[in-house]
Amino acid sequence: MNPLSRMIRTTRKSVKRSWARSWRLRSRCTSSALKAEANQYLEANQERLLFVLGNGRSGTQLISNLLDSTGKTVVYHEPNFNEDVETMDQLRQNADLAERYWREFRCVQVFRRWMAGTSEKIYGEVNGTIRYQAPAIKRLYPRAHMLLLARDGRGVVRSIMGWPHFYGPGAEGAYALAPLEDDPFFNEWHGMSRFERVCWSWRDGNEFVMQHVAERDWIRIERITSDFEYFQEHLAARTGIDIPYEMWSRTVSVRSNNASSAYSFPEWKDWGRAQQDAFIRICGETMQKLGYEL
């Protein structure tokens, strides 16, 4: 890449990030009447709100496609990606600010998308970027449907290790989350390898959501895509979305746009003993809670 192209790319990235971080300013430019209408509408219709949360690289795009395939729902995959990513680290440490983010900014975004479709439909987001906003969402919309979508941590770690912007040189914000002081890995963080940090990010994201979602609403992508009865019982029935077998089969057989086409990091059986031991030490308990065997 020549210097001019690099400068243009850097400038565009900087502008995009600045725009994403300016949610307070953008909220002030939104009329009080619209914000009030949006908040009132979401509160009154929260039984038709659906949030499927989880870590990245866990099948969120596929589940979004599946739930949006009926014509009776408006389901989005990470619709405010830039804003949610730029605020992730700050909002995970401040639930009150996360609630304000929803009352003043995100609710208007949801309302506009919902009204652009058919208001009678279910509105949903399959969204790993708002996993740390679960407490705020639960407080604002306690009757909304909220589920945890999990994927075997070994597959997630393998996928993320091929993305150098996660815990790589210069990584920051959502791509370099670190343990908070009450985390059991806080004191050893600075001595942990990139691999161990990626393992921790899978553990932390799932453990956080598990605190705010009932165990009956923890679902596994591997079962959702391979077992129609499991899908019907654990996702379709719980959300009131009727998806026939033919539609489910057709959707799960299509590769998602953002699915990894190739892996640069080896699969579990080819990890070294030290890596396997590190994964079990960091993620083993969470894996067992979610029903995965090691």
C-alpha positions in Angstrom: 0.0 0.0 0.0 1.5 3.4 -1.0 1.7 6.2 1.5 -1.3 8.2 0.1 -3.5 5.1 0.2 -2.4 4.4 3.8 -3.1 7.9 4.9 -6.6 7.8 3.3 -7.3 4.5 4.9 -6.1 5.8 8.3 -8.2 8.9 8.0 -11.3 7.1 7.1 -10.9 4.7 10.0 -10.3 7.6 12.4 -13.5 9.4 11.2 -15.5 6.3 11.5 -14.3 5.7 15.1 -14.9 9.3 16.0 -18.5 9.1 14.6 -19.1 5.9 16.5 -17.9 7.4 19.8 -20.1 10.6 19.4 -23.3 8.9 20.4 -24.0 11.5 23.1 -23.7 14.4 20.6 -25.8 12.5 18.1 -28.4 11.9 20.8 -28.5 15.6 21.7 -29.3 16.2 18.0 -32.3 13.9 18.2 -35.5 15.5 19.3 -36.8 14.8 22.8 -40.1 13.8 21.4 -38.6 11.1 19.2 -36.6 9.7 22.1 -39.6 9.7 24.3 -41.7 8.0 21.6 -38.9 5.4 21.1 -38.6 4.6 24.8 -42.3 4.3 25.3 -42.7 2.1 22.3 -39.9 -0.3 23.3 -41.2 -0.5 26.9 -44.8 -1.1 25.8 -43.7 -3.8 23.2 -40.8 -5.4 25.0 -42.4 -8.9 24.8 -41.6 -8.7 21.1 -38.0 -7.8 21.7 -35.3 -10.5 21.2 -31.6 -10.3 22.0 -29.4 -13.2 21.3 -26.0 -12.4 22.9 -22.6 -14.2 22.9 -19.0 -13.9 21.8 -17.9 -13.2 18.3 -17.1 -16.0 16.0 -19.9 -18.0 17.5 -22.4 -18.3 14.7 -24.3 -15.1 15.2 -24.6 -14.3 11.5 -26.1 -17.7 10.8 -28.6 -17.4 13.6 -29.6 -13.9 12.5 -30.2 -15.2 8.9 -32.3 -18.0 10.3 -34.5 -15.9 12.6 -35.0 -13.3 9.9 -36.1 -15.8 7.3 -39.8 -16.1 8.3 -41.1 -12.7 7.2 -42.7 -12.3 10.7 -39.5 -10.9 12.3 -37.0 -8.1 11.7 -33.8 -9.5 13.0 -30.4 -7.8 12.6 -26.9 -9.0 13.0 -24.9 -6.5 15.0 -26.7 -3.5 13.5 -24.8 -0.7 15.4 -21.5 -2.5 15.1 -19.2 0.5 15.2 -20.9 2.2 18.1 -21.3 -0.9 20.1 -17.6 -1.9 19.6 -16.3 1.5 20.4 -18.3 1.7 23.6 -17.8 -1.9 24.7 -15.0 -1.5 27.2 -16.5 1.6 28.8 -20.0 0.3 29.1 -18.9 -3.1 30.5 -17.5 -1.1 33.5 -20.4 1.2 33.9 -23.9 -0.3 33.8 -25.5 3.1 34.5 -23.9 4.6 31.5 -24.9 1.5 29.4 -28.5 2.2 30.5 -28.2 5.8 29.4 -26.7 4.6 26.1 -29.9 2.6 25.5 -32.3 5.3 26.7 -30.8 8.1 24.8 -29.3 6.5 21.7 -29.8 2.8 21.0 -33.5 2.8 21.6 -34.0 5.3 18.8 -31.9 3.2 16.5 -34.0 0.1 17.3 -37.3 2.1 17.0 -36.4 3.4 13.5 -35.4 0.0 12.2 -38.5 -1.6 13.8 -40.8 1.0 12.2 -39.1 0.7 8.8 -40.4 -2.8 8.7 -43.8 -3.8 10.0 -44.5 -2.8 13.6 -46.4 -6.0 14.3 -43.2 -8.1 13.8 -40.8 -9.3 16.4 -37.7 -7.1 16.5 -34.4 -9.0 17.3 -30.7 -8.6 17.4 -28.2 -11.4 17.3 -25.4 -9.4 18.6 -22.1 -10.3 20.4 -21.0 -6.6 20.6 -23.7 -5.8 23.2 -23.0 -8.8 25.5 -21.7 -6.5 28.3 -24.8 -4.4 28.0 -27.0 -7.3 29.2 -27.7 -5.8 32.7 -28.8 -2.5 31.2 -31.1 -4.2 28.7 -32.6 -6.4 31.3 -33.3 -3.4 33.6 -35.0 -1.5 30.8 -36.8 -4.4 29.1 -37.3 -7.1 31.8 -39.9 -8.9 29.7 -37.8 -9.1 26.5 -36.4 -12.4 25.4 -32.7 -12.7 26.0 -30.6 -15.8 25.1 -27.0 -16.8 25.3 -25.6 -18.3 22.0 -22.5 -20.3 22.8 -19.9 -22.1 20.6 -17.3 -24.6 21.7 -14.5 -22.4 23.0 -11.8 -24.4 21.1 -13.4 -23.4 17.8 -13.8 -19.7 18.9 -10.2 -19.5 20.0 -8.9 -21.1 16.8 -10.9 -18.6 14.8 -9.9 -15.5 16.7 -6.2 -16.5 16.7 -6.3 -16.0 13.0 -7.4 -12.4 13.4 -4.3 -10.4 14.4 -6.3 -7.3 15.5 -7.5 -9.3 18.5 -4.8 -8.9 21.3 -2.2 -8.1 18.6 0.2 -5.2 18.5 -1.6 -1.9 18.9 -4.9 -3.6 19.8 -7.2 -1.5 22.0 -10.8 -1.3 23.2 -13.1 -4.2 22.3 -10.1 -6.0 20.7 -8.0 -5.9 23.8 -10.4 -6.2 26.8 -8.6 -7.0 30.0 -9.8 -8.5 33.3 -11.3 -6.1 35.9 -9.9 -6.1 39.4 -12.4 -8.7 40.7 -11.5 -11.2 37.9 -9.4 -14.3 39.0 -7.0 -13.6 36.1 -6.4 -9.9 36.9 -3.1 -10.4 38.7 -1.6 -12.6 36.0 -2.8 -10.8 32.9 0.5 -9.0 32.1 2.3 -12.4 32.0 -0.3 -14.1 29.8 0.4 -14.9 26.2 -1.8 -13.8 23.3 -3.3 -17.3 23.2 -4.2 -17.2 26.9 -5.8 -13.8 26.5 -7.9 -15.0 23.6 -9.0 -18.0 25.8 -9.8 -15.6 28.6 -12.0 -13.4 26.3 -14.1 -16.4 25.4 -14.5 -17.3 29.1 -15.3 -13.8 30.2 -17.9 -13.0 27.6 -19.8 -16.2 28.3 -19.5 -16.0 32.0 -20.8 -12.4 32.0 -23.9 -13.2 29.9 -24.5 -16.4 31.9 -25.0 -14.2 35.0 -27.9 -12.4 33.4 -29.6 -15.1 31.3 -31.4 -18.1 32.8 -29.7 -21.4 32.2 -32.7 -22.7 30.2 -31.9 -20.0 27.6 -28.2 -21.0 27.0 -28.1 -22.4 23.5 -25.3 -24.0 21.6 -24.7 -23.3 17.9 -23.6 -26.8 17.2 -26.9 -28.2 18.4 -29.0 -25.4 16.8 -27.5 -26.2 13.3 -27.6 -30.0 13.6 -30.7 -30.9 15.5 -34.1 -29.5 14.4 -35.9 -30.7 17.6 -33.3 -28.9 19.7 -33.7 -25.8 17.6 -37.5 -25.9 18.0 -37.4 -26.4 21.7 -34.6 -24.1 22.7 -34.8 -21.3 20.3 -38.0 -21.2 18.2 -40.5 -22.1 20.9 -38.9 -19.8 23.5 -39.1 -16.8 21.1 -42.4 -17.6 19.5 -40.8 -17.7 16.0 -42.2 -20.6 13.9 -39.7 -21.9 11.4 -40.5 -25.0 9.5 -38.0 -27.8 8.9 -37.4 -27.0 5.3 -36.5 -23.4 6.0 -34.3 -24.4 8.9 -32.5 -27.0 6.8 -32.0 -24.7 3.9 -30.6 -21.9 6.1 -28.2 -23.9 8.2 -26.7 -25.5 5.1 -25.6 -22.2 3.7 -22.2 -20.8 4.8 -22.5 -17.5 6.5 -20.8 -14.5 4.8 -18.4 -14.0 7.7 -17.6 -17.6 8.4 -13.9 -18.5 8.4 -13.1 -20.1 5.0 -9.7 -21.2 6.2 -7.9 -21.3 9.5 -4.3 -20.3 10.1 -4.3 -21.7 13.7 -4.5 -25.5 14.2 -7.5 -27.4 15.6 -7.6 -28.7 19.2 -6.0 -32.1 18.5 -3.0 -30.4 17.1 -2.5 -27.9 19.9 0.6 -28.4 22.0 0.2 -29.8 25.5 0.9 -26.4 27.0 -1.9 -24.8 25.0 -4.4 -27.5 25.8 -3.5 -27.2 29.5 -3.8 -23.4 29.4 -7.2 -23.7 27.7 -8.5 -26.1 30.3 -7.2 -24.0 33.1 -8.8 -20.8 31.8 -12.0 -22.1 30.0 -12.6 -25.6 31.4 -15.1 -24.7 34.0 -17.1 -22.5 31.6 -17.0 -25.3 29.0 -18.5 -27.7 31.5 -21.3 -25.2 32.5 -22.3 -24.9 28.8 -22.3 -28.7 28.3 -19.2 -29.1 26.3 -16.9 -32.1 27.0 -13.2 -31.7 27.1 
